[in-house]
Amino acid sequence: MAQTLYSALGNLLVTEVDRRRVRIELQESEEETTSAAVLAIANYEQDLGLE
């Protein structure tokens, strides 16, 4: 029973070992974010007419 389950999961590439076997790497995308402090300073500059 367990062997059947592991085989099915392997076919779905669920485990890290299976992904390494077929050389697939999963990475989270890095989103560019601007910190709240930088946005606040930019807003202050705009309000003061410095920009």
C-alpha positions as CSV (number, residue, x, y, z in Angstrom):
1,M,0.0,0.0,0.0
2,A,2.7,2.5,1.0
3,Q,4.8,1.6,-2.1
4,T,1.9,2.3,-4.3
5,L,1.4,5.7,-2.7
6,Y,5.1,6.6,-3.0
7,S,5.0,5.6,-6.6
8,A,2.0,7.8,-7.3
9,L,3.6,10.7,-5.6
10,G,6.8,10.2,-7.5
11,N,4.9,10.3,-10.8
12,L,3.4,13.7,-9.7
13,L,6.9,15.0,-8.8
14,V,5.6,15.9,-5.3
15,T,8.8,15.1,-3.4
16,E,12.1,16.9,-3.5
17,V,13.9,13.7,-4.4
18,D,11.7,13.2,-7.5
19,R,12.2,16.8,-8.6
20,R,15.9,16.4,-8.3
21,R,15.8,13.2,-10.2
22,V,14.3,15.0,-13.2
23,R,16.3,18.2,-12.5
24,I,13.4,20.5,-11.8
25,E,14.0,23.3,-9.3
26,L,11.1,25.3,-7.9
27,Q,11.8,28.9,-6.8
28,E,9.6,31.6,-5.4
29,S,9.5,34.7,-7.5
30,E,11.0,37.7,-6.0
31,E,8.7,40.7,-6.2
32,E,10.1,44.1,-6.2
33,T,8.7,46.1,-3.3
34,T,9.3,49.6,-2.2
35,S,9.4,50.1,1.5
36,A,6.8,52.3,3.2
37,A,9.5,54.7,4.4
38,V,10.7,55.3,0.8
39,L,7.1,55.9,-0.3
40,A,6.4,58.3,2.6
41,I,9.6,60.3,1.8
42,A,8.6,60.5,-1.8
43,N,5.1,61.7,-0.9
44,Y,6.6,64.4,1.5
45,E,8.9,65.6,-1.3
46,Q,6.0,65.8,-3.7
47,D,3.9,67.7,-1.2
48,L,6.7,70.2,-0.6
49,G,7.2,70.7,-4.3
50,L,10.8,69.5,-4.1
51,E,10.3,66.9,-6.8
